[in-house]
Amino acid sequence: MKAFSDITNYSRPFTRRSTCSRTSLRSSNSAIRGKKGSGLPGAISAKSWAVVEGESGKVMFGRNYCEAMEIASLTKIMNCYTALLLAFKWKLDLTTRITEVSRRAGKVNGTRAGLTHGDQIVLWDLMHGMMLPSGNDAAICTAEYFGQLLYKSAHGNHSKNTSYPVNYFITEMNKNAKELGLFHTHFANPHGLNNTSNKSTAKDMGRLCAVAVKVERFRELVTCKEYSCKVTSLAGEEKDYHWTNTHKLLWEGFSGIKTGITPHAGPCLASYYEENNTGVIVILLNSKTMDARWAESRHLVKLALSRIKYRKHIQMHCCPDFEFNIKYPF
């Protein structure tokens, strides 16, 4: 297993108290709405969206980005990050550890990796099944495996397995959210299926992505376009699985991160794009349509990079050591 970067180094800038006060809520709602010369289309269809600097995790601009709402499968970003954090902490080799698909995971609704009860699967393969086809079955398996380890860590390695390992894992997800300063985020399940208590904001999700994308293993997962693996069934037969990433912008130079959709959350998308060592994260929550997510992400990234270049130009030629609010002509 490849070594992680020191993850704690990336969490420090994000542990300060949230700035989503009533004032910032009003300012987030008054973001650009497509006025002439703004560089935006008539309107971004997402009810909440944010463009975030990849390095700092700060919001550049957006709308309603402090409003908490359901985030669908963007929940799996924290699932993946939490699992990788625990694997790093306990020095687990994800490429050799094997887990069995439970009945609960085998019956879950929504998007699936196609796993069935009794399948024996390597953890690293399992995490691809969660992040590429957005498998809810793989998300539950991941939560169950690491939830059991969390339970044994708290109660001793010789203790019996708990019947509710997912609860322990969700607690760990929320613990990580708090440590990263995601104070408007609460996870109620490991996959993002409809649950009014499973909520976050575009700002918080952008901040989470800014941290997670710095973890090598996480980047390997979200930038992977296609993945194949072999799984042993309950009957001992070998099965072949092939998954394609649902993030279509991977084929356009983006570095992925995660798609999501449920009836309550609507179409959601978290995207990362990097150019000349400058990273931009776009979070769209509850877009009008599935396809609108792609066009709006492309446009917002283009606008963000233009603004970054313009800001650097102004600071280089006017006042390099002075921070000020720039009035952008686009």
Disulfide bonds with the S-S distance in Angstrom:
Cys20-Cys66 2.20
